[in-house]
Amino acid sequence: MTQQFYVSPEQLMKDRADFARKGIARGRSVVVVSCADGIAFVAENPSPSLHKIGEIYDKIGFAAVGKYNEFESLRQAGVRYADVRGYSYDREDVTARGLASVYAQSLGAVFTAEQKPFEVELAVAEVGLNQADDHLYRLTFDGSIADENGFVVMGGLAEQVADVVRAGWKSELDLAAAMRLAVKALATDKEVDALPATAVEIAVLDRGSESSRGSRRAFRRLGAEDITQLLAEEA
Amino acid sequence: MQDLPARHLATQATSSFTEHLQRSRPELLPFGQALPAGSVPPTPHATTIVAISYAGGVLMAGDRRATMGNVIASRHIEKVFPADQFSVLGIAGTAGLAIDITRLFQVELEHYEKIEGTLLSLDGKANRLGAMIRGNLPMAMQGLAVVPLFAGFDTVMGVGRLFSYDVTGGRYEEQEHHSVGSGSVFARGALKKLWRPNLTEEEAVAVAVEALYDAADDDSATGGPDAVRQLWPVVYTVNRAGNRRIPERDLAAIAEGIVESRTVARREA
């Protein structure tokens, strides 16, 4: 029988965190921005079908960076959690806070107990009736949870991208301006001013979905034409 | 979700909310409970639903009465619901179960849409509803039957389609129009005389309301238009643009027009 080497818990956790951070840093970034008309999710994502942004529930959206299979399984688990909760209690009893704490527990459990931590970072956002009621939570691979104010930036080069968003962000931005700011921020390390429409994935949580669309589901994914139009406005 | 490490997530993967509940929280399902021996106490029943096709879509209408034996249990009940953006369903039979099955069906469609990122096909929706009604068969054998009517716009074929069901979950596509519930025989007679191909949406609403009026005239479990309480049928249309609830004031005008024309005609039956 081979002797197992002793590794201190500190070292073990540090190795796992380094491993997860490396995985996440390789990925492209995602920006989630709260603004006057709602919450914009903008991701650098060349695939039209493998989404980094998804709908969880009426007022709750999800964005992720890292390994697709891992965050996709978390997204699906989140949809199941929200749907079961909404079905067994009531639709208004499904909150981003509840969802985020369940995610935090899952990520924390996997980080300490499993062979390999999840190489993902998540954002859970809930749009409120006014901007003060918006909730943006950022969750990291080890189950840490942060309640962010205004915007969340995740993924590779998150600091650089966040600097651009921080410089341009105002609470009174409208949705289009918020999306343009995010698209501009995502292009910080590129040679171009802004990313082309084919390289981004955009979705929004409309603050006034009941009055404007007659739908309690606030999540709306923008098609390629909408994005092209949006980016053309900037020029 | 807390106790589900990565490997469990994959085995739990299903796009169906009902299947997910069956595995994880079976007690939340409206059906599938073992009923104890004995007779079922009286429960509210929902009655007449009519559905008709018109040029460019389908329409579904339901009266507002629920009965418990010979007592009126509710004058305000709603029996027609949007299932998702492009479909509606109406329910007749045991009201409590029917409303829960409707809720489950709505979540089922939305859940699929969120997990898969695409809408279920209209045939797929109709089949899922059939499976739920079949799931309720043990309850139906005890007298708690639920009979739905389903209508939707088939975005692929570009037409509105109607589906009726029996208590075993059998699914039948209907042409032109259909009706379920205790007043359905009378509503059906009215529809046969009033319906014609290529009705406009306004004409179709008027035909549906008049068919419900005829059902209420002869069936004590179906409520007619109630001018005192300002209660009118619930009517939804579904077309290429999605579903839409017909506003109360339009229905008030139509219902009052029908009552007036019958008063003028001075006919007994």
Interface residues (C-beta under 8 A of the other chain):
Chain A: S49 H51 G54 E55 I56 E70 S73 L74 Q76 A77 G78 V79 R80 Y81 D83 V84 G86 Y87 S88 V102 Q105 S106 A109 V110 A113 E114 F118 R217
Chain B: M1 Q2 D3 L4 P5 A6 L9 A10 Q12 A13 F17 H20 L21 S24 R25 L28 R103 L104 V107 E110 H111 K114 I115 G117
